[in-house]
Amino acid sequence: MTNSVDMIYFQELGEQDPKDVCRRTLCKYDDENKFYTLSVWGDEYAVYPHEFKIDRITNNFQSPHDLFYLFIIYYLLKSKEIEISNEWISEKDIPGGVTFFRGPHKIPTHLISNKYSNNIKEFRKRCEQLHGIPLDMADAAYSFKITSHISVAVLYWAGDDDFPPESKILYDKTITEHLASDILFALAVEICKKIGSQHVG
């Protein structure tokens, strides 16, 4: 599914040197069939620049959000050879983030907080199903390695009589070297959707 991906991204990727793309992103390239394979959050994707398509190789029941395919191809195009720093920032710490991440670009963390309400046990269970690593933050928190260079943390606070439950996503501070704000939003939507969904399988 590539409905949300403009053909120009495929064209630009098709013009890049596969060796350089693989070196930057740690993906693989099939010289004979001319496609990249990239591991993203535990799933394998095949990206065909000259056929303008992205296929999910892993046969999971739950399909990613359309915008997630935009994140995948942009990552191949723009990601830099930079190690994860293990220092967290919020979307508001990103240059221009305070004004960008609101309105239609408000990150839908309510999908997580509404799903689990005050059930921290179920939140933990879901994050562990998605291979999250526990963090000592909030009431419960987990980090996820999305790609070799992209790491995120999902935080959760249970509600009480005065405050509703709350969830938040943090990003490794190097994310600004890899993703533009609109692509980070595309990634964040998939994170909220995947963690806020029912477990399948």
C-alpha positions in Angstrom: 0.0 0.0 0.0 1.6 3.3 -1.1 -1.4 5.6 -1.5 0.1 8.3 0.7 3.5 8.2 -1.0 4.2 10.7 -3.8 5.9 9.2 -6.8 8.6 11.8 -6.6 10.0 10.0 -3.5 10.3 6.8 -5.4 12.0 8.6 -8.3 14.5 10.3 -5.9 15.3 7.0 -4.3 15.7 5.3 -7.7 18.4 7.9 -8.5 20.4 7.2 -5.3 23.4 4.9 -5.1 22.1 1.7 -3.4 25.5 1.2 -1.7 25.1 4.6 -0.1 21.5 4.0 0.9 22.5 0.7 2.5 25.4 2.2 4.3 23.4 5.0 5.8 20.3 3.0 6.8 21.7 -0.5 7.3 19.1 -1.9 4.8 19.7 -4.5 2.1 19.5 -4.2 -1.7 18.6 -6.8 -4.3 20.7 -5.9 -7.3 18.9 -8.4 -9.6 15.3 -7.3 -8.8 16.2 -3.8 -7.8 14.5 -3.4 -4.4 15.4 -2.6 -0.8 14.5 -4.6 2.2 14.3 -2.7 5.5 13.4 -3.9 9.0 11.0 -1.5 10.7 9.7 -2.2 14.2 10.0 -6.0 13.8 8.5 -6.2 10.3 10.2 -6.5 6.9 9.3 -4.2 4.0 10.4 -4.3 0.4 10.7 -1.0 -1.4 10.7 -1.0 -5.2 11.8 2.5 -6.3 11.3 1.8 -10.0 7.9 0.2 -9.6 6.6 2.9 -7.2 5.5 0.4 -4.5 6.2 -0.8 -1.0 5.3 -4.3 0.1 5.2 -5.7 3.6 7.0 -9.0 3.6 6.1 -10.0 7.1 2.6 -11.6 7.1 1.1 -9.8 10.1 -2.7 -9.4 10.3 -2.6 -5.8 11.4 -1.8 -3.4 8.5 0.2 -0.2 9.2 -1.4 3.2 8.8 -1.0 4.7 5.3 1.3 7.4 6.5 3.7 4.8 7.8 4.8 4.0 4.2 5.8 7.6 3.8 8.0 7.3 6.8 9.7 4.2 5.4 10.6 5.7 2.1 11.7 9.0 3.6 13.9 7.1 6.0 15.7 5.4 3.1 16.0 8.7 1.4 17.2 11.0 4.2 18.4 9.0 7.2 22.0 9.7 8.2 24.7 7.4 9.5 24.3 8.6 13.1 24.2 6.5 16.3 21.2 6.6 18.7 22.1 9.0 21.6 19.7 7.6 24.2 18.7 11.1 25.2 15.0 11.8 24.9 13.1 14.9 23.6 9.5 15.6 23.0 8.0 16.9 19.7 7.9 20.4 21.3 11.7 20.3 21.6 12.1 20.0 17.8 12.7 23.3 16.0 9.2 24.6 15.1 7.6 21.8 17.0 5.5 24.0 19.3 3.6 25.5 16.3 3.7 22.4 14.0 2.4 19.7 16.4 -1.0 21.0 17.1 -4.4 21.1 15.3 -4.3 18.5 12.4 -0.7 17.6 13.4 -1.5 17.0 17.1 0.0 13.6 17.9 -3.0 11.3 18.7 -1.7 9.9 22.0 -5.3 9.8 23.2 -5.6 6.5 21.2 -3.3 5.0 23.9 -4.7 6.7 27.0 -8.3 6.0 26.0 -7.5 2.4 25.2 -6.0 1.5 28.5 -7.8 4.0 30.8 -6.2 3.1 34.2 -5.2 -0.4 33.2 -1.4 -0.2 33.5 -1.1 -3.9 33.4 -2.7 -4.1 29.9 -0.5 -1.2 28.7 2.6 -3.1 29.9 1.4 -6.3 28.2 0.8 -4.6 24.9 4.2 -2.9 24.9 5.9 -6.2 25.7 4.1 -7.8 22.8 5.7 -5.2 20.6 9.2 -5.9 22.1 9.3 -2.8 24.1 12.1 -2.4 26.7 10.9 -1.1 30.1 12.0 2.4 31.2 11.9 4.0 34.7 9.7 6.8 33.6 6.0 7.9 34.3 3.8 5.2 35.8 4.9 2.9 33.0 7.1 3.4 30.0 8.8 1.5 27.2 11.4 2.2 24.5 11.1 0.8 21.0 13.7 0.6 18.3 11.8 1.5 15.1 14.8 1.2 12.8 18.5 1.0 13.3 18.7 4.8 13.8 15.2 5.6 15.2 14.3 5.0 18.8 11.2 6.2 20.6 9.8 6.0 24.1 6.1 5.7 25.0 5.1 6.9 28.5 1.8 6.3 30.3 0.3 7.8 33.5 -2.9 6.4 35.1 -5.6 8.9 35.8 -7.3 9.7 39.1 -10.3 11.8 40.3 -8.6 15.0 39.2 -6.7 14.0 36.1 -7.5 11.7 33.2 -5.0 9.1 32.0 -2.3 10.5 29.8 0.2 9.1 27.3 3.2 10.8 25.7 5.8 9.9 23.0 9.5 10.9 23.4 12.1 10.6 20.6 15.8 10.1 20.6 17.2 13.6 20.2 19.0 12.5 16.9 15.6 12.1 15.2 15.9 15.7 13.9 18.9 14.6 11.9 16.7 12.0 10.1 13.1 13.2 9.8 11.3 16.3 8.9 8.4 17.3 11.2 5.7 15.9 8.9 7.5 12.6 8.6 7.9 12.4 12.4 4.1 12.9 12.6 3.6 10.0 10.2 5.7 7.8 12.5 3.9 9.0 15.6 0.5 8.2 14.2 1.5 4.6 13.6 3.0 4.3 17.1 -0.3 5.5 18.7 -2.3 3.3 16.4 -0.3 0.2 17.0 0.0 0.5 20.8 -3.6 1.6 21.1 -4.9 -1.3 19.2 -6.1 -4.8 20.3 -3.4 -7.4 20.2 -3.7 -9.6 17.2 -2.0 -13.0 16.9 
